[in-house]
Amino acid sequence: MWCTSVRRLRELGILGMNARNINYIARYNPRKLYPLVDDKLKTKKLAERHGIPAPKLHFVVREQHRLRTIEQRLLNLSGFAIKPAKGSGGKGILVIVARKEGKFITTSGTSLGIDHVKRHISNILAGLYSLAGTPDVAIIEELIEFSDLFRGYSYQGVPDIRIVVFRGYPVMAMLRLATRISNGKANLHQGAIGVGLNICTGTSLKAVQYSMPMTIHPDTGNTLEHISIPRWGEILLLAARCYDMTGLGYIGADIVLDGTNNPLLLELNARPGLAIQIANGHGLLPRLRNIEGLKRRHESAQARVNYILKTFTTP
């Protein structure tokens, strides 16, 4: 592990799981608002109403009998993503990047027939990937052509930026890069790489895989030490606006950059993980307490971003 003693953890201001659950999630996230982020379809519709950019929704499948016409509905889509509305951790997501000779081609190059696609959607509807195993709906959305900036930095999957937002203030960020071990998904628990980002500049601080330091991507060989995210101010502003959109005080905003470096909201998480602290090399607590100590919080999302840029000037 990167640190070994309780004393050292305290010095670094590390937020533990119990403290996160009790002092921040339970305190600042009203349970009645959880469905806004636990259901990706609700999040997407909410983002549309608030003018927050997100991947385009093609259509939704709600009932098993709708699978009879699914091939026709997919006919004009060469690339798309199928997601469970209530899934978590990247489970149940199927990404199709092309069509060839009537087959669907995945990010790994695997060729799938329509029966496989139907079966996958059927499993989603049955709740195989949902948080509580309850019946779900399948979302079919546009395929994101991610920024050329990340060519060679992520294995097959789309890299995303996770930003922890506390009471509307972006307080910590990391870039998540898919690997062969993570099966092309940007999930740290499955073996993706977390690259800590300077919250003020969007430049890389350090990188870890399974909490161990990394300097190069194990699958692409590219160095992870000099990454700089473009349009960083816009990304922070988008994350800050997610608080105004949902009313949830402690969230993780997952953002991607498309082919023209436009930031898009991928999804929100009301229980963001704590590994972001390892990727950054310091803890969340000092920043969270700074925000809690404000006598008067800033009303607009831009004012909150400006405060972060002025206050958290050291990594």
C-alpha positions as CSV (number, residue, x, y, z in Angstrom):
1,M,0.0,0.0,0.0
2,W,1.0,3.6,-0.6
3,C,0.8,4.4,3.2
4,T,0.8,2.1,6.2
5,S,-0.1,3.9,9.4
6,V,-3.2,5.5,10.8
7,R,-1.1,8.6,11.7
8,R,0.1,8.9,8.1
9,L,-3.5,8.6,6.9
10,R,-4.5,11.4,9.1
11,E,-1.6,13.6,8.0
12,L,-2.8,13.1,4.4
13,G,-6.4,13.9,5.3
14,I,-7.7,10.6,4.0
15,L,-11.4,10.2,4.1
16,G,-12.4,6.7,5.2
17,M,-15.4,4.7,4.1
18,N,-17.3,5.0,7.4
19,A,-16.7,8.8,7.5
20,R,-17.8,9.1,3.9
21,N,-21.0,7.2,4.4
22,I,-22.0,8.9,7.7
23,N,-20.6,12.4,7.5
24,Y,-21.0,13.1,3.9
25,I,-23.3,10.8,1.9
26,A,-25.9,10.3,4.6
27,R,-25.7,14.0,5.7
28,Y,-25.7,15.7,2.3
29,N,-27.5,13.3,0.0
30,P,-31.3,13.2,0.7
31,R,-32.4,9.7,0.0
32,K,-35.4,10.9,-2.0
33,L,-33.0,12.3,-4.6
34,Y,-31.1,9.1,-5.1
35,P,-33.2,7.9,-8.1
36,L,-32.1,11.0,-10.0
37,V,-28.6,9.5,-10.3
38,D,-29.2,5.8,-9.7
39,D,-31.3,5.7,-12.8
40,K,-29.2,6.7,-15.8
41,L,-32.4,7.4,-17.9
42,K,-33.6,9.9,-15.3
43,T,-30.2,11.5,-15.1
44,K,-30.1,11.9,-18.9
45,K,-33.6,13.4,-19.0
46,L,-32.7,15.8,-16.1
47,A,-29.5,16.8,-17.9
48,E,-31.5,17.6,-21.0
49,R,-33.9,19.9,-19.1
50,H,-31.0,21.7,-17.5
51,G,-29.0,22.1,-20.7
52,I,-26.1,19.9,-19.6
53,P,-24.6,18.1,-22.6
54,A,-24.6,14.3,-22.6
55,P,-24.5,11.5,-25.2
56,K,-27.6,11.4,-27.4
57,L,-30.3,9.0,-26.5
58,H,-31.4,6.9,-29.5
59,F,-34.2,5.0,-27.8
60,V,-35.2,2.9,-24.8
61,V,-36.4,-0.7,-24.5
62,R,-38.8,-1.3,-21.6
63,E,-40.5,-4.6,-22.4
64,Q,-39.3,-8.0,-23.5
65,H,-41.7,-8.2,-26.4
66,R,-40.1,-5.1,-27.9
67,L,-37.1,-7.3,-28.8
68,R,-39.0,-8.6,-31.8
69,T,-38.4,-5.3,-33.6
70,I,-34.9,-4.5,-32.1
71,E,-33.0,-5.5,-35.3
72,Q,-35.0,-3.0,-37.3
73,R,-34.5,-0.2,-34.8
74,L,-30.8,-0.8,-34.8
75,L,-30.7,-0.9,-38.6
76,N,-29.4,2.7,-39.2
77,L,-27.0,2.7,-36.3
78,S,-23.4,1.7,-37.1
79,G,-22.2,2.3,-33.6
80,F,-24.0,2.6,-30.3
81,A,-23.9,1.7,-26.6
82,I,-26.4,-0.4,-24.7
83,K,-26.6,0.3,-21.0
84,P,-28.8,-0.8,-18.1
85,A,-30.5,2.3,-16.6
86,K,-29.9,1.1,-13.0
87,G,-26.5,-0.6,-13.5
88,S,-23.3,0.3,-11.7
89,G,-19.6,-0.2,-12.1
90,G,-19.8,-0.5,-15.8
91,K,-21.7,-3.8,-15.6
92,G,-24.0,-4.6,-18.4
93,I,-22.6,-2.1,-20.8
94,L,-22.2,-3.3,-24.4
95,V,-20.4,-1.0,-26.9
96,I,-20.8,-1.6,-30.6
97,V,-18.3,0.3,-32.7
98,A,-19.2,-1.0,-36.2
99,R,-21.3,-3.3,-38.4
100,K,-19.8,-5.8,-40.7
101,E,-21.6,-8.3,-42.9
102,G,-24.7,-8.2,-40.7
103,K,-22.7,-8.6,-37.5
104,F,-22.1,-6.2,-34.6
105,I,-18.4,-5.4,-33.8
106,T,-17.5,-4.7,-30.2
107,T,-14.6,-2.5,-29.0
108,S,-12.4,-5.7,-28.6
109,G,-13.2,-6.7,-32.2
110,T,-15.5,-9.5,-31.3
111,S,-18.3,-10.2,-33.8
112,L,-21.8,-10.6,-32.4
113,G,-25.0,-11.7,-34.0
114,I,-28.4,-10.1,-33.4
115,D,-29.4,-13.0,-31.1
116,H,-26.5,-12.1,-28.8
117,V,-27.6,-8.5,-28.7
118,K,-31.2,-9.4,-28.0
119,R,-30.1,-11.8,-25.2
120,H,-28.0,-9.0,-23.7
121,I,-30.9,-6.6,-23.7
122,S,-33.2,-9.3,-22.3
123,N,-30.8,-9.8,-19.4
124,I,-30.9,-6.0,-18.7
125,L,-34.7,-6.0,-18.6
126,A,-34.6,-8.9,-16.2
127,G,-32.5,-6.9,-13.8
128,L,-29.3,-9.0,-14.2
129,Y,-27.2,-5.8,-13.9
130,S,-29.4,-3.5,-11.8
131,L,-28.3,-2.4,-8.3
132,A,-31.0,-4.4,-6.5
133,G,-31.6,-7.0,-9.1
134,T,-35.0,-5.5,-9.9
135,P,-36.4,-5.2,-13.5
136,D,-34.7,-2.6,-15.5
137,V,-34.8,-0.8,-18.8
138,A,-32.2,-0.8,-21.6
139,I,-30.8,2.5,-22.9
140,I,-29.4,2.7,-26.4
141,E,-27.4,5.8,-26.8
142,E,-24.9,7.2,-29.3
143,L,-21.3,5.9,-29.5
144,I,-18.9,8.5,-28.2
145,E,-15.9,9.1,-30.4
146,F,-13.5,10.1,-27.7
147,S,-10.8,12.9,-28.0
148,D,-7.6,12.2,-29.9
149,L,-5.9,13.4,-26.8
150,F,-6.4,10.0,-25.3
151,R,-5.2,7.9,-28.3
152,G,-2.8,5.4,-26.8
153,Y,-3.7,6.2,-23.2
154,S,-6.7,3.9,-22.9
155,Y,-7.1,0.3,-23.9
156,Q,-10.2,-0.1,-26.1
157,G,-12.7,1.7,-23.7
158,V,-13.6,5.3,-23.5
159,P,-11.6,7.1,-20.8
160,D,-13.5,9.4,-18.5
161,I,-12.9,12.0,-15.9
162,R,-14.3,11.5,-12.4
163,I,-14.8,14.7,-10.3
164,V,-16.0,14.6,-6.7
165,V,-18.4,17.5,-6.2
166,F,-19.2,18.6,-2.6
167,R,-22.0,21.1,-2.1
168,G,-21.5,22.3,-5.7
169,Y,-17.7,22.7,-5.4
170,P,-15.5,20.4,-7.5
171,V,-12.9,19.2,-5.0
172,M,-10.9,16.4,-6.5
173,A,-10.5,14.8,-10.0
174,M,-8.9,11.9,-11.7
175,L,-8.7,10.5,-15.2
176,R,-9.7,6.8,-15.5
177,L,-8.1,4.8,-18.3
178,A,-9.2,1.3,-19.4
179,T,-6.8,-1.6,-19.5
180,R,-6.7,-5.1,-20.8
181,I,-7.3,-6.4,-17.3
182,S,-10.3,-4.1,-16.8
183,N,-11.8,-5.5,-20.1
184,G,-11.8,-2.1,-21.7
185,K,-13.8,-0.4,-18.9
186,A,-12.7,2.6,-16.9
187,N,-13.4,1.0,-13.5
188,L,-10.6,1.1,-11.0
189,H,-11.8,-2.0,-9.1
190,Q,-11.6,-4.0,-12.3
191,G,-8.0,-2.9,-13.0
192,A,-8.4,0.4,-14.8
193,I,-5.7,3.1,-14.2
194,G,-6.5,6.2,-12.1
195,V,-4.5,9.3,-13.0
196,G,-4.8,12.0,-10.3
197,L,-5.4,15.5,-11.8
198,N,-4.5,18.9,-10.4
199,I,-8.0,20.3,-9.6
200,C,-6.9,23.8,-10.8
201,T,-5.1,22.9,-14.0
202,G,-6.3,19.5,-15.1
203,T,-2.7,18.2,-15.4
204,S,-1.6,14.7,-14.2
205,L,-0.1,14.3,-10.7
206,K,0.4,10.5,-10.4
207,A,-1.1,7.3,-11.6
208,V,-2.1,4.1,-9.9
209,Q,-3.4,0.7,-10.8
210,Y,-4.8,-1.4,-7.9
211,S,-3.3,1.3,-5.6
212,M,0.2,0.7,-7.0
213,P,2.2,3.5,-8.7
214,M,2.3,3.4,-12.5
215,T,4.3,5.6,-14.9
216,I,3.4,4.0,-18.2
217,H,0.2,2.3,-19.5
218,P,0.8,-1.5,-19.3
219,D,-1.0,-2.1,-22.6
220,T,-0.1,0.8,-24.8
221,G,3.3,1.8,-23.4
222,N,2.5,5.5,-23.3
223,T,3.8,7.6,-20.4
224,L,1.2,8.8,-17.8
225,E,3.3,11.6,-16.4
226,H,2.5,14.5,-18.7
227,I,-1.2,14.5,-19.4
228,S,-3.0,17.8,-19.7
229,I,-6.8,17.9,-20.1
230,P,-8.0,20.6,-22.4
231,R,-11.0,22.9,-21.6
232,W,-10.5,22.2,-18.0
233,G,-12.5,25.2,-16.8
234,E,-15.5,24.0,-18.8
235,I,-15.2,20.5,-17.3
236,L,-15.2,21.9,-13.8
237,L,-18.2,24.1,-14.5
238,L,-20.1,21.2,-15.9
239,A,-19.4,19.2,-12.8
240,A,-20.4,22.1,-10.5
241,R,-23.7,22.4,-12.3
242,C,-24.6,18.8,-11.5
243,Y,-25.2,19.9,-7.9
244,D,-27.7,22.5,-9.0
245,M,-29.3,19.9,-11.3
246,T,-29.7,17.2,-8.6
247,G,-29.6,18.8,-5.2
248,L,-27.2,16.1,-4.1
249,G,-24.4,17.4,-1.9
250,Y,-21.8,14.7,-2.4
251,I,-21.6,13.2,-5.8
252,G,-19.1,11.9,-8.4
253,A,-19.6,13.3,-11.9
254,D,-18.2,11.2,-14.7
255,I,-17.4,13.3,-17.8
256,V,-15.9,12.4,-21.2
257,L,-14.4,14.5,-24.0
258,D,-15.8,13.7,-27.4
259,G,-13.9,13.9,-30.7
260,T,-13.9,17.7,-30.7
261,N,-13.0,17.9,-27.0
262,N,-16.5,18.9,-26.0
263,P,-17.2,17.8,-22.4
264,L,-20.2,15.5,-22.0
265,L,-21.8,14.2,-18.8
266,L,-21.7,10.4,-18.8
267,E,-23.3,9.7,-15.5
268,L,-23.5,10.6,-11.8
269,N,-22.8,8.6,-8.7
270,A,-24.2,9.3,-5.2
271,R,-21.7,7.1,-3.6
272,P,-18.3,7.9,-5.3
273,G,-15.4,5.7,-4.4
274,L,-12.4,6.7,-2.3
275,A,-9.6,5.5,-4.6
276,I,-9.5,9.0,-6.1
277,Q,-7.4,9.9,-3.1
278,I,-4.8,7.4,-3.8
279,A,-4.5,8.6,-7.4
280,N,-4.1,12.2,-6.2
281,G,-1.7,11.3,-3.4
282,H,-3.6,13.2,-0.7
283,G,-7.0,13.1,1.0
284,L,-10.4,14.7,0.5
285,L,-10.9,15.8,4.1
286,P,-9.1,19.1,4.1
287,R,-11.0,20.3,1.0
288,L,-14.3,19.0,2.3
289,R,-13.8,20.8,5.6
290,N,-12.8,23.9,3.8
291,I,-16.2,24.0,2.0
292,E,-18.0,23.1,5.2
293,G,-16.3,26.0,7.0
294,L,-17.5,28.6,4.5
295,K,-19.7,31.2,6.2
296,R,-21.4,32.0,3.0
297,R,-21.4,29.6,0.1
298,H,-21.3,30.8,-3.5
299,E,-24.6,30.8,-5.4
300,S,-23.6,30.3,-9.0
301,A,-21.7,27.3,-10.3
302,Q,-19.1,29.6,-11.9
303,A,-18.5,31.4,-8.6
304,R,-17.9,28.0,-6.9
305,V,-15.4,27.0,-9.6
306,N,-13.6,30.3,-9.3
307,Y,-13.4,29.7,-5.5
308,I,-11.8,26.3,-6.1
309,L,-9.3,27.7,-8.6
310,K,-8.3,30.4,-6.1
311,T,-8.2,28.3,-3.0
312,F,-6.9,24.8,-3.9
313,T,-3.7,26.0,-5.6
314,T,-1.5,23.2,-4.4
315,P,-2.0,19.6,-5.6
